[in-house]
């Protein structure tokens, strides 16, 4: 739940107050007594954060240290927002005013960190969360009402992405995934078209159909489109998201511990691209955007596809199946081929694709590759600015060699070494446009809370893609 957020014309001494500052001299108008001033001088010699209780309210102070890279100061402000939420929750203080005596860009990040930390998912709990942040007052002349509204809408979209990742397969089937998209469409104004299984069969999307063969639930292919009248691009930007709502590995069955038990998050790419379109629509981003989400679960039923099968993809490419757990690239390939019909300016696909990406980046970044240096540079810059960072790896031709097959055009696995790049080379085969592939590694789902990223679904990627698109629209 996003609290009410508004600008404050003057300070209110009767509610909790949070302050970002660079030097103690900036705190002179906070009416601190002598004992508090002395305490703060000693405290901030070693620490950067301090909370003073003025029951029933609090005074939260965060010193932002200067950094050579500005994005580190911005991230420190987000983390301060997270610390503030924890302090407010401990005191059950649900109204707070924010003050910034540092650089102008710190206040939006401070607010963002506070809002992102207020997320909770208790749908399936008997005991519900009882603390909610109700009102935030922003006392800052450099942060506009428009910025505040955009941050609130973007955090709302991140919350939806987190909800979708947290939902179990017992609720979030491929069909239900489409219904959730429909709710977002009705609320924000983007259009939605959903292909059912019969339509997918007519289109001969062999990758999506093969993965779905072991499921008792039908697949869907979702087309989300935001096309405002004032779009700055003549050719659309297409986002493609992996929508495997649960991945057992198929007949190439995954081990359960620390693997299959977290595979409800394998649709995180689909959630990210859908909520990016949702955020774009909420914020009226002047950009034509299309998102494609092929969706199914991957299960080992008696009719499931098997290693050794040869399938024919949407574009006519034949693929020898070496491993049924390399399924994400199959459904993405059909969507990437389908994207050609739009003659796009750029295509970005986002997916929990390989364990190899986890080895490269862990939970601290996603792995990216592509064929457009200019767009990749913009994506990397946006990654630092949002602290949803990416690590670029090359797409050298040598990585395509393991994908050769003796009986088909390609095989779907290659070799173990450099698997994240080999998967990228597989996807590259189905593109003929400017393209970036993002393998989200361990970022979509955390086992433990980390600052403003909660345990469970993190929504990592929605802020990255929205802000990247915002740059491309010229709205910055």
N, C-alpha and C positions, 0 to 999 in steps of 0.2 A: 504494500500500500504506500503510495507516494503522499507525503504530508502536504498541507497547504504551504505554499512558499510565496513570500511577497517582499517587496523592498521596504526598508524601514527608514523613515525620515530622520529619526533621532534615536539615541540610545534609551533603552528602558531598563532601569536599575532593579526592576521587580521580577525579572525573569533570568534564566540561565544565560550566560554569555560565554562565547568562545572567541578567542583572539589569536590570529596569526601575527607574528612580529619578527623583526630582525634584530632589534636592539631594545634593551629595557627602558631606555629613555622614551620610547614610543608609548609606554603604558601610563603616562602621567595623568591622563584624564579618566582613569578607571577608579579613582577614589580609593586607592589601596591605603591601608593604615601602615604605620611604621614597621610593625612586626611582620606584616605580609611582604613589604618591600625588602626588608632585610633577608627574609626567608628566600625570596625569589632570586636575589643576587647570589646567594650561596648555591641554591638549587641549580640555576642555569649555568654555573661554572662547569658542571659535569653532565647535566641532563638537558633534553630538548623539550620535554613535555611536563606540565604540572597542572594539577587540579586542586582548587581551593573550594571547600564546601562552605557556602553561605546558605545553610538550610532554610527553606526547602530547595534552594537553587544551587548552582555551582558556577565557578569561574574557571574556565578551561583555557590554558595558555600553551601555545606551541611556538617554539623558536625555530624558524626556518634558516638553516645554515646556507651560506652561499656556496654554489657548486659551479665548476667549470662548464658542465652541461646543464642547461636550463631545465631540461626534462626531468632531471633528478630532483630539483626543487619543486616542480609541479607534482611529481609523484609523492614527495614528502608531504605536500599539502593534502593529497588524497588520503594518505595513511593517517594524517592528523584528523581528518574527518571520521575515519574508522575508530580511532582512539576516543574521539569525542562521543560517538554513538555509544560505545561501551560505558563511558562515564555517565552519560545521561540515563542509560538503562539501569545501571547500578543504583542510581539515586531516584529512578522513576520520575525523571523530569522530562516532560514530553513537549516542551516549548523551548526554543533556543534562538538567540540572535547571534549572527556571525559578523565578525569585524576583521578586516585585513589591513595591516600596516605594512605589508610587504609589497612585492611586485603585483601589478594588476591581474596577471594570469593565475595567481594563486587562489583567488576567491572562487572562480568556477570549479577548480579542482577540489578545493575544500568542501564545497557543497556537493560535488559529485561523490566524493569519498563517503560523506555522511549519508547520502541517500542510498548508495550501493550497499552500505552496511546495515540498512534497516530492513533488508529482505528476510522473509521467513517462509518456510514451506511446512505447514503443519496439517495439511489436508487429511492425512491418514492417522493423525494422533488423537487420542482421546482427550489429552490435556492440551489445550490450545495456548498459543502465545498470548500473553496478557498486556505486554508493553508495546505501544506503538508511538512513534514520533508523530505528533499532530500538527505542529506549526513551526516553520523556520522563517525567521526574519533576516533579511540580508541587508546589513548596514554598510553599503559600499557604493560610492558614486561611479566607479568604473565598470561595474557589472550591470548590464541592461536587463530590462524585463524580458526581452527576446532571448537573451542568453539563458536566463533562469528557466524560461519555458522550454527551451530546447534541451537543457540538461534534464529537466524533469521527464520530458517525453522519452529521451534516450534511456534513462534509467528504468522507466516503465517498460520499454522494449527489452532491456536486459533481463528484467524480472520475468517476462514471458518466456524468454529463452531458457532461463533457469528452471522455471516451472515445467516446461516441456521435457527437459533433460531429466528432471527428478521424477517424472511420471513413469510408473511401471508399465510393462507390456500388457498387463491385465486391463489397463485403461487405454493406453496409447498405441493402438493398432495403426496400420497405415491409413485405414479409413477414418479413424478418429483424428489422426494427424491432420487430414484434410478438413475435418470439421472445425478443428482449432484454428486453422488458417482462415476459414470462413468467418469465424467470430472476429478475427483481426481485420479482415476485409470490411465487414459491416461497420466496424467502429471507426476505421481510419480512412476508408475511401479508395483503397487500391482494388483492382479487379482480380477475380480468381476464376480459373477454369481448372476442373479436375477431370482427368481421363480415367475412366474405369478400366477394368481388366479387358473387357471386350475391345475397347478403343486401343489399348496398348497392344493387344494381339493383332488388330488390324494394321497398326503402324509397324509391326514386327520388331518391337524393341526386345531383341533376344537376350540382352544382358539382364534386364529387369525381370523378364519372364523366367529365365533360368534360375535366378536366385529365389524367386517366389515359388518354384515348383514344390518345395518341401513344406510350404505353409498351408494352413487351413484357412487363412485370411487372404483376401485378394490384395493385389498391389494397387497403388495409385501413382499417377504422374501429375504433379501440381504445377500450374503456371500462375504466378503472382505478378501483376503488372501495375506499376505506378507511372502514369503518363500525364503530367500536368500540362496545361496549355502553354506555360512559360518555360518549358524544358529548354535548357541551353544546348542540348546535344541532338543532332539530327538522326544519328544511329544509336540504338539503345546500348546500355551497358547491361550485360547478362550475368547474373549470379547463379551458380549451380551448387546445390547442397546435398550431401549424402544423407539419405533418409532411411537408414537401416534401423528400424524401431527396436529390434533386438537381434543380436548376432551370436548364435551358438557356435558359429564356425561351419555350420552345415555338417556334412559327413566327415569333413576334416575338423572334428570336434575340438573345441578349445578346452584346456583344463579349467576347472571351476575357480579355484582360489586365485584371487587377484587378477582374474582374466574375464571369464564368462560372467562372473557375478557382478561386474560393472558394465555389462554390455547394453543396458538400457540407454546408455549415453551415446550409442553408435549413430544416433540420428542428430547429434549436436550440430553437424554442418547444415542440415536442413533447417534446424531451429535458428541458427545464426543468420542464414540468408533470408529467411522469412521475416525475422524480427528486424533485420536491416531495412527491408522494404516497408515494414510497419512503422519504423522510426522515421523513414523518409516521408511517408504519407502524413504522419502526425505533425511533422515539422515543415510540411509543404516544401520539401527540397525541390528546386527547379531542375530536375533531371529525370530523363526517361530511363526507368529501371525495370528489368524483368528478372524474376527468380524462378528457376526450375528445380523442383524437388521430386526426384523419383523415390518412392517409398515402398518398403516391404520389410518383413522380418526374414531371417536366414535360419532355417531349421532342418533337421535331418529326418524328415518323413520318408516313408517307403518309396515315394515317387520323386525324391529330391535329386537334383543334378549331382553327378559324381565325377571324381577325377578320371580323366580320359574322354569325357564327353567333348564333342565339338559343337559349339553354338554359333549362330549367325547374328551379328549385331545389327542395330538399326541402319547403319550405313553400308551393310553388306559384308563387312569384315568377318572372317571366320576366326574363332578363338578356341584353342584347345585348353580345356580346364585341367590344370595341374593341382590346384588346391581350392576347395570350395570356400575356404576362409579368406581368399583374396577376392571377395565378392563386391566390395565397395567400388573398385575400379570398373567393374562390369556395368553397374547401374549408372555410374557417372559418365562412362563412355557413351551410352545411349543418349544421355542428356546433353553432353558436349556436341555430339553429332546433330541432335535436334536444334541446338542453338544456332547452327549455321543458317537456318531459314530466316533469322532476324537480321543477317548481315551486320553483326554487332561491332560497335566501336572497340569493345573490350569484353572479355569473359573472365570472370574470377570464379574458380571452384573452391569449395571449402569442405573439408572432410576429416573425420577420424580415420585415416587410411592405413597407416602402417605402424607396427611396433618399433620399426627402425627409426622413425621420427622421434620417438620417446628417447631412444638411445642418443640421438643428436641433441635434443633440446630439453628433455625432461618436462617439468611442468612450468618452466620459466619462459617459454616461447613456442611459437609454431615454426614449422619448416616450410619454406617457400621456394618455388622455382617457376620459370616462365620464359617467354620469348620477347618480352618488351621491357627494355632497360629503363626507359623513362617512367613507365607506370610502376615498375618494381621499386625504383628509387623513391617515388612518392609513397608507396605502400610502406617501405621501411621507415621513412620519416614519420609517417602517421603512427607506426608501431611504437616508436619512441615517445611521441607526444601523448598517446593514450596509455602507454605502458602495457600494451598488448603487442609485444614485440615479435618479430619474425627473423629467422636466420635463413639467408638465401644460400642455396646449393646449386651447383651447375647441372645443366642438362646435356652433357657431352654425348656424342654419338655412340661411344663405346658402351654406354649403359643400355642401349637398345639391343645389343647382340644377344644377351640371355633370353630375350623375349621371342626369339625365332622358334618356329615349330616345324617338325618334319611333316606334319599332316594338315596343318592349318596356316593361316596367315600369321597368327601370333599365338603364344601361350600366355596365360594370365598370371604367371608367377615369376619367371626368371630364376635368379639365385638369391641366396640369403644376404650376401654382401651388398651394401649400398641399396638395400631394398626400397627405401623411400624414394630414391632417384629413379630406380627401375620402374616403380609404380607410376612415377611422373612421366617417364618415357612411354609407358603404355597409354596413358591418357593423351599425351601429345599426338599420338597417331590419329586421334579423332578430332583434331583441331585444324583450322586453316585461317585463324584470325589472331589478333593480339590476345594473349592468354597468360594468366597467372594461376598457379595451383598452390593451395595452402593446405598442408597436412598438419592438423592441429595438435598432434602429439598428446601430451597428458594434460593439456589446458582445460578441456571441457568439464572435468569432474574431479573435485578434490576430496580426499578422505578426511582432511582436517581444515578448519578455517584458516585463512591467511589474510590478515588485515581485512580489506573490504570484499574479498572473495570468500564466500561461505563454503562450508563443507557441503558436498553434493554438487549440483549444477552451478557453474560459475558464470555462464553467459559470455565467456571470453570469446571475442571475435565480433560481436555486434557493434561495440564502440569503435573497433578498428575499421570495419567496413563502412559504417555510417560516416565517420570522419574522413575516410579516404574518398568516398563519393562526394562528400561536401566540398573537398578540395577540387575535385574534377568539375563540379558544377560552377565553380567560381564564387561560391557563397562565403568563403573565408574573408 
